[in-house]
Amino acid sequence: MDDSGIKKQNWDVKETELFLEILKELDMKKCLDGRKVRNNKLFKVAHRRMTAAGYHRSVDQLKFRWKLLKSAYYRCKREPDSPAPTKIQGWWRYEKTMIAIMESRHPLVGAGVNSDRNDEVTEDSDGDASMLHWPQPCTDNSTQNLGLIIKMDPEVDSQPNIGFIGAGNMAFGIAKGILSGDVPPVKLKVSAPSSRNLGRFQELGIAVTHSNIELVCGSDVVFVAVKPHLVPPVLHEISLHLTHRHIIVSVAAGVTLATLEELLPENSAVIRLMPNLPCLVQEGAILFSRGSHTRPEDGALLHSLVHRCGLVEEGPEAWIDIHTGLSGSGVAFVYLFAEALAEGAVKMGMPSALAHSIASQTVLGAGRLLRESGKHPAQLRAEVCTPGGTTIYGLHTLEQGGVRAATMSAVQSATERARELGQMSAAGSRK
């Protein structure tokens, strides 16, 4: 469509209200970062929803309408005392909703919209008289039906509703990874007993609550991301509200599938998942195992949700505790080594800030090369060493200090502790 076709369009007042409600539900503010691919996808979803409601606009027409509304909003912000923008007739009708979209407030569409003013029903979006006669909307599309229309998009409706019980770092990292895919914030919800950690979820556009039962009743996939000792009371609280549609994903260290299945209703779909801290930056390592009543497609669904968090693998439960020692605790082992690298440089005269910066980049670069080259660590280590060079002298000192044996023992100790926690959790659940 050429520019004239895009601009010459009459917009019904209710049509504009519906369009804005759709953008608000899709969290339009999060897409104001110039990423054209993501913005285009959002407008395509809005296009399908508008069509389902009986308004036949092209994607380009929706983009142009949004451009005008956004320009009007910014003008009102800059010049609050100036007359209403001429290109949006009846701007006062849409101002509250635009503020809700642009400033992350969420009043109901229609709040403050009804008035005794008798503005014209149709309007010219750019002040230019239009000769185009657009199809009229279906009957009965009042604002009472907006919620139903919003849910009619097949792409969004096919995605599960996802809940997080617990608002710690692991829940936040996994939630960020899920949102970096194609799942909109409206599909996620988080519950926690206090508001201390909920703010960062709200900044991502995720709804929050203090009620675990409310969360479970509105979710299909429920991540239980609480401390191990809190798992039994949490599962006891929500058990009466679980149905065959729910998939329970436990992130609690040491809590076995057998314990989870014992605490939950019979035949519950349970998955035990062990992430690590780098999930916060979508560079995590995740291993998960399915329970005895969990289908392969449930595992595939979980993989599709969390794959943006980093490496995701499925394996037998016996590997989960080993993964905890290797990767969950292993992150701290790497941090200790990075700290020691930096302190060695400080000892030799380098400023502390620079030493720590170089150490972190060294660890990052070495890890990326190891992952992307596909080579065994010993092969890469050999490629760095030259006969009689600095590296082989340094490695000799590390071997004298027992760094290899100490690291292996650290993984063993962390793994054994994870198993102990599992046994303690199982004993506690039987009391």
DODO-94915 format. One record per residue: x, y, z of N, C-alpha, C in turn. Coordinates in steps of 0.02 Angstrom, whole numbers, plus 32768, in hexadecimal, padded with zeros to 4 digits. Layout:
REM DODO-94915
XYZXYZXYZ...
//
This chain:
REM DODO-94915
802A7FC48000800080008000802C803E8000801B80717FD7804380AE7FD6803180DA8011805781118019804E813B80548009815A80577FEE816C801E7FAC818B801F7F77815A80387F7E811A80257F4F80E7803C7F5580DB80867F9280E2809F7F9C80D880E77F7D8112810F7F85814F80F67F718189811B7F26819681187F07818780DF7EC0819880D67E95816180F47E86816881347E5F813581567E368155818D7DF7814581917DCC815C81C87DCD812881FF7DD9813F823B7DDC811182747DA0811E82A27D7A80EA82B07D4480ED82E07D6280F483267D3F811783527D59812283967D6480DF83B97D3280B283B67D3A807183D77D72804983B87D7C805283777DB2802E83557DF6804483717DFE8084837B7E3D809D83987E45808583DF7E0F808484057E13806C844A7E288022844C7E0B7FFB841F7E1D7FB4841C7E667FAC84077E7C7FD283D67EC17FCF83BE7EF17FDD83F77EE38011841F7F0E802284577F0D7FED848D7ED37FCF84997ECF7F9A84CB7EF97F5E84B67EF77F4E84767F207F17845C7F6A7F2684667F7F7F6284567FC67F75845E7FD97F7384A87FAC7F8784D47FBB7F85851B7FC37F3D85337F977F10851C7F9B7ECA85307FDC7EAA85167FF37EC084DB80307EA584BE806E7EC884D980647EF68509809C7F19852A80C57F4084F680A27F6D84D380C17F93849D80FF7FBA84B480FE7FD184F381367FFA850A81797FD4850581767F91851181B47F6A850F81D07F6584C981A97F77849781C07F72845181D67FB5843581DE7FE7846081F280298448823E8031844982617FFC843482AA7FFD843582C97FFA83F0829F800383BC82B88005837882C37FC2835782AF7F8C837982B87F49835A827F7F3D832A828B7F4782E982567F4582B882367F0082B1825E7ECC82B982437E8882B1820E7E7C82E7821F7E8C832581F07E80835C81B37EAE835581BE7EEE834381867F1B833A81577F02830481727EEA82CD81487ED28296811E7E9782AC813C7E6A82D381177E3182EC80DD7E47831880E97E7A834280B47E93836D807A7EAF8344808A7ED5831180547EF282E7802F7EBC82BF80517E8682AE802E7E4F828C7FFC7E2E82BA80107E2682FA7FE17E0A832B7FA67E3983347FB57E7A833A7F7F7EAB83417F517EAA83047F6E7EA182C97F467E9E828B7F157E64828E7F2C7E2982A47EFF7DF082A87EC77DFB82DA7ED77E1B83127EA47E2783457E717E5B832D7E897E8E830B7E5B7EC182F07E2D7EA182BD7E487E7682927E1F7E54825F7DEB7E2882807DFF7E0582B67DCF7DDA82D97D967E0382F77DA47E4283077D717E6E83237D477E9082ED7D597E8682AE7D337EA382777D4F7EE3825A7D8C7EF5826E7DAC7F3182537DE37F1B82237DDC7F2E81E57E097F1581B17E3D7F49819E7E717F4A81C47EA97F7781B87EE67F4E81A37F107F6D817B7F4F7F4C816A7F817F5981A27FB87F3481A27FEC7F3E81D380097F8481CD80137F9C8190802E7FDF81857FFF801581A07FBE800B81997F8E803C81B47F90803E82007F998003821F7F9F800282687FDE8025827F8014801B825B8053803C826C804D80888267802B809E8232802480E682287FF88104825E7FC280E182707F9680F982A57FBD80FF82E77FE680CD82F6800D80CF8333803F81098331805C811682F7808B814D82F0806A818F8302802C819982EA800881D782F87FF781DD83427FE081A6835F7FCE81A783A6800C81B383D28043819583BF8081819E83E5809A81E783DF8095820283A380AA82488399807E827783C2803D826983C58010829283ED8022828D843780338252844D8045824884948084827284A480B7826C847A80F58291848880EB82DC848580C082F3845980B2833B84558091835284958061832B84AE803F833E84EC806F833D852780A18310852580D3830E855B80FF834C855981118360851B813D839A8514811983DB852180DA83DF850880B3841D850C806F840E852A806C8402856C802D83EE858B7FF68422858680088461857D7FD58496857A7FC184A885327FDE848685017FCE849684BC7F8B847784A97F6B848F84737F2C8471845C7F37842884497F01840184477F0483BA84357F2283B183F07F48837C83E57F66837083A27F30836D836C7F3B839183377F08839683027F00835582DC7F33832A82D97F2E82EE82B17F0B82B582D57EFC82BD83157ED6828B833A7E9982AD83587E6282AC83347E2682CB834E7E0C82A283897DF482C583BB7DDC82A383F77E148284841F7E5082A3841E7E8A828884417E7B827A848A7E5082A384A87E41829B84EF7E26825584FE7E08823484CD7DED81F184D87E2581BE84E37E5E81C984C57E93819684C47ECE81A684F27ECD81E2850F7F0881F985347F1981CC856E7EE781B785967EF5818D85D07F13814A85BC7EF8812D85867F1280EC85707F5980F285557F67812985317FAA813485197FDB813B85537FC6815E85877FF1816585C27FFD812085E17FC780F685E37FCE80B385FE8001808A85D78001809185958030806C856B807680878572807E80C9856E80C080E7856C80E180ED85B080B980ED85E580D580F8862880C880BD865680B38084863980AB8045865E8077804A869580468074868A800C807286B67FD8804A86917FA9802D86B57F7A800186927F32800D86A77F15804986997ECE805286A57EA7802C86707E69801E867F7E3F7FFC864E7E32802A86137E32800D85D87E1D8034859E7DD4804585A97DC48082859C7D80809885A77D7A80BF85E87DAB80B686157DAA80DD86527DB5812686407D85814F86517D8B8195863F7D7B81A385F77D61817285D27D53817B858B7D0D819485807CDE817785A47C98818B859B7C8F81D385B17C6981F8858B7C60823F85997C20825685787C088290858E7BCC82AC856F7BDD82D385307C1E82DA85217C3182FF84E57C1B82D884A87C0282FC84767BE982DC84397C1A82E484007C5582C784097C8682C883D27C6E829B839A7C8782A8835E7C74827F83257C8D8238832F7C69820783137C7A81C1831C7CB781AF82F47CBC81C882B77CF681B9828E7D2381F6828D7D6281EA827C7D928220827B7DC5821482467DE48249822F7E18824481FD7E5B824682207E82820F82197EBE820882427EF4823A82317EF5825781F67F2B828581E67F1182C981D17ED182D781DE7EB6831881CE7EA5832081857EAD82EC815D7EA182EF81157E6182C981077E3182E880E67DF182C780D97DFD828680B37DDD825080CA7DE8820F80AC7DAD81FB80817DBB81DC80487D8781C4801A7D818178801F7DA88158804B7DA6811080507D6E80FB807F7D4980C7806D7D1280AF80977D27806B80B27D3C806B80F07D55802E810E7D1B800581287D217FC281287CEC7F9781427CDD7FA8818B7C9D7FA6819D7C897FB681E17C957F7A820F7C9E7F86824F7CAA7F4F827D7C6D7F2382867C797EE582A07C417EB982AF7C167ED982E57BD97EC682E87BAD7EDF831C7BC57EC4835F7BB37EE883937BC67ED583D77C117ED083E07C347F0983D77C797F0883ED7C867F41841D7C5E7F4084507C677F7084867CA57F5E84AE7CB87F8C84DB7CF47F7F85037CEA7F4485317CAC7F2D853C7CA27EF285667CBF7EB485457CC57EB485027CDF7E7A84DF7D2A7E7E84D27D4B7EB484EA7D917EBC84D97DBC7E8284F37DAE7E6B85307DD67E35854B7DD27DF785217D957DE785087D8D7DAC84DE7DB27DB4849C7DAD7DF0847E7DCD7DFC843E7E197DF784457E347E12847D7E7C7E1084887E967DC984887E6D7D9984A07E847D5484A77E787D2B84687E617D4A84317E4F7D2483F67E8B7D1683C97EC47D3583D67EFE7D2A83AB7F197CE383B47F1D7CBB837F7F327C7683867F7A7C6E839C7FA67C9D83887FEC7C9783997FF77C9E83E47FD47CCE84037FDB7CD8844A7FB47CA384717F787C9284587F4D7C62847B7F6D7C1D847F7F977C0B844E7FB57BC9844D7FED7BC3848080047BFA849B803A7BF984CC801F7BED851280427BC7853A802A7BB9857E80317BF685AA80087BF985DE80117C2B861280447C10864480737C3B865680AD7C24867E80AE7C4986C080B37C2386F680B67C41873980F77C30875C810E7C5E8786814A7C5387AF81377C5C87F8813E7C28882081377C2F8868817D7C3A888481897C76889A81CD7C8A88AE81E77CBE887E820A7CF0889A82207D298871826B7D35887882917CFF888182D97D05888982FE7D0A884683407D05884A83697D0D880E835A7CD987D8834F7C9A87ED83437C6587BC83017C72879782CD7C8487BC828D7C93879D82957CCE876D82BA7D01878282C27D3D875882EA7D2C8718831F7D04872083477CF286E5831F7CC986B382F87C9986CC82D07C70869F829A7C9A867E827B7CC686A482467CF1868882627D1D8650829E7D3A865B82BD7D63862782CB7D3A85E982E27CFC85F282EE7CD185B882AF7CC2859282797CB485B582387CA6859582207CE2856D82277D1E858A82107D5A8568823A7D6B852B82797D55852B82A47D6484F182907D3A84B482657D0984BF82497CE38487820B7D06846D81D77CE0845C819B7CFC843F81627D01847181707CF984B1813C7CFA84E481347D4184FE80F97D5F84F980EF7DA3851280E87DA4855E80F67DDC857E80F27DE085C780AD7DCF85E380787DDA85BB80357DCC85D4802A7D8385E480557D5685CA804E7D0F85D780727CF8861780957D26863980BA7D148675809D7D3586B380A67D1486EC80917D30872C80BF7D15876280CB7D3D879680F97D2B87CC80D77D36880F80E07D07883D80C67D11888180FF7D0C88B380F97D3488E781297D33891E81077D51895B811B7D3C899780FA7D5589D381067D9F89E1813E7DBA89CA814C7E0189D481587E218990815A7E63899081637E89895281AC7E99894481D97E80896E821F7E95896A823E7E89892582317E4E890782517E3E88C782217E43888C81E47E5A889781B37E59886181BC7E94883181DC7EC9884781E27F04881D82057EF787DB823A7ECF87DC825F7EC2879E82367E99876D82097E6F878681DB7E4B875981A97E7C873A81907EA9876281607EDB874981807F07871381C07F15871B81E37F3D86E881E57F1986A581E07ED686A581DE7EAF866781977EA9864D81667EC6867081207EC1865B80FD7E838674811B7E5F86A580FE7E2286BF80D07E3286FA80957E1386FB80667E1D873280807DFB8771806F7E1687AA80857DF987EA804A7DF1881980527DC6884A801F7DB9887B803F7D9E88BA801A7DA088F180327D81892F800E7D3E893B7FE57D2A890D7FBD7CED89167FD67CB588E97FF17C80890680067C4688DE7FCA7C2488BD7F927C2288DF7F577C0188C47F3D7C2788877F3B7C69888C7F267C9288527F547C8588167F957C8188247FC57C7587EE7FB97C3187CD7FB17BFD87F67FA97BB987DC7F697BB387B37F347BD287CA7EF47BCD87A77EF67BEE87627F247C1C87587F2A7C3D87177F657C2686EE7F867BF187027FC37BDB86DF7FBC7B9386C57FE47B8586927FE97B418677802B7B21868C80607B49868A80A37B3286A080B57B5A86DE80C47B37871480D37B588754811A7B47876981457B7A876D81897B71878681897B7C87D2819E7B4987F681A57B4E883F81EE7B60884D81FA7BA18858823E7BBB885E82487BD788A582417BAA88D6824A7BBE891C82817B94893B82957BA6897882C87B7F899C82AE7B3889A882DB7B0689A982C67AC189B082977AB389EB82A47AD38A24827B7AC68A5F82347AE28A59822A7B0F8A2881E87B2D8A1E81BE7B0689EB81DC7AD689C981B77AB28996817B7A8C89B281827A6489E881487A408A02810C7A6C8A1481157AA38A3B80DB7ACC8A4980BC7AEE8A0C80E67B0189DC80CC7B21899F80A27AEF897780BD7AB3896E80987A81894780587A6B896B805B7A6889AD801E7A5889D47FE97A8D89C97FFF7ACC89C67FD07B0489BD7FAC7B02897A7FD17AF189457FB57AF689017F977AB588E87FA27A7D890B7F8F7A3B88F07F457A3688DE7F197A5289087ED17A4C88FB7EBC7A7288BC7EE77A9D88A37ED57AC788697EF87AB188297F1B7A78882C7F3D7A5F87F17F0F7A3287C87F157A3587867EED7A0C87597F1B79E787297EFE79C086FD7F25799A86CD7F4B79C7869D7F377A0786967F597A3386667F9B7A4F86817FA57A4B86C27FDF7A6B86E1801E7A4186D880557A6586CC80987A4886CE80BE7A6B870680D67A46873780FB7A63876F81457A5B8762816A7A92876381B27A92875681D57AA9879681F97A7C87B6821C7A8D87F482647AA387E582777ADB880282BB7AF687FB82E17AEE883D82C27ACD886D82E07AC788B083177A9388B183517AA588C9838B7A7788CC837D7A3E88FC838C7A0188E7838979C88912834579A8891A831079C7890482CC79AB890B82BF797C88D082BA793C88DF82B7790988AA827279068889827078E5884F823078DA882E820178B08859821E787E887A81F4785388A581D4787C88DC81F978A988FA81DE78D4892F81A77902891381B4791F88D98183794C88BA8143792688AA814978EA888E810E78C3887C80E778AC88BA810B78A188F180EB788D892F80C378C7894C80DC7904894380BB793F895F808179588935807F794588F5804D795E88C78016792A88BB7FDE793F889E7FA8790F888E7FC178D888607F9F78A088627FB27866883A7FB4787787F07FE5785C87CD7FED786587847FFF78AD876F801878D5879D802C7919878B80687918875C80687947872D80A1794F870080D5797A8722810F795C87308143797F87568185797C872F81A979B4873081EB79B88712821A79D78745825479B9874D828779D5877982BB79F8874D82C77A36875A82F37A5F873083297A7F875B83677A7D8744839D7A9C876883C07ACE873B83B57B0F874683D87B43872084167B5A874684377B8D872D846D7BAD875384697BF8874A84927C1C8770848B7C64877484927C89873184BD7C74870384C27C9886C384827C988699844E7C7586AF840D7C7D868E83F67CC6868F84107CEC86C083FE7D3386C484147D59868684477D418664845E7D62862684557D3385EA84287D0485F084197CD485BB84567CAD85A384837C9E85D284BD7C7485C484C17C3B85F784887C22860B84867BEF863E84917BA9862384957B79865084987B32863F84617B10866784317AF3864483F57AD6866383F07A8D865383E37A64868583D67A1D867C83927A0F869D836779E9867A832779D786988318798E868E82ED797486BB82D7792E86B8828C792C86C2826B78FF869E822278FA86A1820E78C586D581D578D186F581B978A28724819878678700818078378727816477F9870A8123780486E58100783B86F280C0784886D080C4788386A0810178968690810C78D08664811C78B8861E80F878D285ED80FF78BC85A7813C78DC8586815578BC8551818C78DB852B817A79218511813A792984FD8127796B84E3812879A1851A811E798D8559812579BD8590816D79D48596819C79A5858E81E379B7858F81F579E4855481D779D5851A81E479FF84DF81C97A4584E9818F7A4B850A81737A8D851881A17AB4854681B97A93857B81E77AB685A882267ACC858482417AA1855A827D7AB2853482717AEF850982367AF184E982267B2A84BD82207B6B84E4820B7B66852382027BA2854B82457BBE856582737B92857982B07BA9859B82EE7BA6857082E77B95853083237B8C8507834B7BCC84FE832A7C068507834F7C45850183797C54854083727C2C857383997C3685B183E17C1F85AA83EF7BF8857684337BDE856C84307B968554845F7B6D856884607B268556842A7B02857F84007ADB855D83CB7AB5857E83CE7A6D856883D57A40859883D979F8858983AA79D185B783917999859D836A796B85C58394792D85D4838D7912861183B378D78624839378B4865E83AE787B86738393785786AC839D787F86EC83717872871D83747898875B83B6788F877F83D6785687778416784A8799844A787E87868442789E874D847278D087378465791587578429791F877284177962878A8446797987C28453794D87F3847F7960882A84C6796C881184DC794487E0851F794F87C385217993879F84EB79A2877C84E679E3875A84EA7A1C878E84CB7A1187C884CE7A4487FD85167A508811853D7A1B881A85837A23882D85AD7A4087F6859F7A2B87B885C77A41877E85B77A89876A85777A98876385637AD8874585427B08877685167AED87A184F77B1987D2852A7B36880185517B0B882285877B21884E85C57B34882685CE7B1587EC86097B2287C386127B6B87B085DB7B8F87AB85DF7BD7879C86097BFA87D185FE7BE8881086257C078847866E7BF38843867B7BB5882D86C17B9F882686E57BCA87F286C27BD887BB86DF7C01878686EB7C4887A086BB7C6287C786C47CA687E387017CA88811870B7C73883887467C71886487867C72883B87877C4C880487C27C4B87DA87CE7C8F87B987977CAF87A3879E7CF2878587B97D2487B887A07D1E87F587B97D4A882B88037D40883788177D018838885E7CF18843888A7D0B880988717D0487CC88957D1F879288A27D6A879B886C7D8E87AD88727DD787B488A27DE987ED889C7DC4882588C87DD4885E89117DC5884E891D7D93882389627D86880E897D7DC087E789537DDE87BC89697E19879589757E5587C289497E5D87F489527E95882489947E8C884989A37E4F885D89E37E4188808A1F7E5588568A177E4E88138A4F7E5F87E78A4F7EA887D28A1E7ED187EB8A217F1887DF89EA7F3687B589B97F0F879F89837F2B8775894C7F4987A2892E7F81878E88F67F9D87B588BD7F6B87BC889C7F6A87F6886A7F38880588307F3887D488147F7387C487DA7F76879787EA7F59875388257F6B873988397F5286F788447F0686FA88637EEF873088717EA7873788317E7F873887FF7E96875D87BF7E728761879A7E74871E879E7EAB86FB877E7EB186BA879D7E80868887DE7E7D868788017E50865987F57E07866C87F37DF986AD87E67DB486C387A07D9D86AD876E7DC886B5872A7DB586A187267DA9865587487DD4862F87487DCB85E6876E7D8C85D387A27D7C85F787C87D3E85E9879D7D0185F387777D00862A874A7CC8863787137CC4860286F77CFE85F086C27CFF85BE86DC7CE7857A87157D01856587307CEE852487457CA5852187637C8D855787787C478559873B7C18855587077C2A857A86CA7C01857A86A87C00853686A67C3A851686857C3D84D586AD7C1684A186EF7C1C84A287187BF7847387117BAB847E870F7B9784BD87077B5184CE86C47B3684B3868E7B5D84BC864C7B4784A486487B46845986607B7A843986557B8283F186877B5983C786C17B4A83E286F27B2483BC86E17AD983BC86C07AC283F086B07A7B83F686EC7A51840887247A71841887617A4C842987617A39847387867A048483879079F084C987BA7A2584EC87AC7A33852C87D37A668550881E7A59854D88327A1A855188797A0B855088997A20850E88737A1A84D6888D7A2D849588987A79849288677A9E84AA886F7AE784AA88A77AFD84D888AD7ADB851188E37AEB854089277AE0851E892D7AA984FA896C7A9A84D8897C7ACE84A389477AE9848389537B1B844E896E7B5D846A89617B6984AB897B7BA784C989C47B9E84DF89D57B6184F08A197B55850A8A4D7B5284D28A857B7384DC8ABE7B6C84B08AF97B5184D98B257B2A84BB8B5C7B0E84E18B857B4485058B8C7B3C85458BB47B6C856C8B947BAF85768B537BB585658B317BF585688B117C0485AC8AEF7C3C85B08AD37C5385F08A9A7C2686078A707C0E85D98A357BE985ED8A467BA7860D8A777B8285F08A877B41860D8AA77B4886528ACA7B7E865D8AE57B8B86A08AAC7B9886D28A7C7BBF86BC8A437BCE86E88A197B9086F78A0E7B6686C389E77B2886CC8A0B7AF986FC8A4E7AF786F78A747ACC87248A697AE1876D8A677B2287798A5A7B3B87BD8A147B2887D589E27B2D87A8899E7B1987BA899A7ACF87CB89BC7AA687A589BC7A5E87B289DE7A4F87F58A147A7488048A367A6B88448A077A7D887E89DC7AAE887289AC7AC388A5896F7A9688AA896B7A65887D89337A35888088F17A51886788F37A82883888B57AA1882288877A70880088A17A4187D988777A1187B6885279E387E8887879C68817885A799A8848882979BF8875883A79FD8887880E7A2588B387CC7A34889087D07A43884F87937A52882A87667A148824878479DC8815875D799E8811873D798E885487617999888A8746798C88CD870E79BC88DE871479FA88C686DF7A2B88D2869E7A1688B186A279FE8872866679E68850864879AA88758674797D888C865D794288B1863A795788F2865779868917863A799C895685F679BD894B85F279E7891985B27A0A890B857D79D888F5859079A688CD8561797388B78546794B88F385747936891E8560790F895985337937898785407978898D851579A289B784CF79A8899784CC79AD8956848B79B08934846379708942848579378942846378F88951844B78F6899A8474791189C7845F79148A0D8421793E8A16841F797789F383E579A389F683A6797F89DD83B0795689A983777930898E835D78FE89C1838A78DD89E4837678AC8A17835378CF8A51836C79098A64834D792F8A9A830779478A868301795D8A4782C079748A2F828E793B8A2D82A479008A17827878C68A14826178B28A5A829078B38A8A827E78A28ACF824D78D48AEC825879158ADD822D79498AF681E679448ADB81E079308A9B819E792C8A7C817478F38A97819578C08AB6817178878AD1815878938B18817078C98B37815C78D78B7C811578F28B7F
//
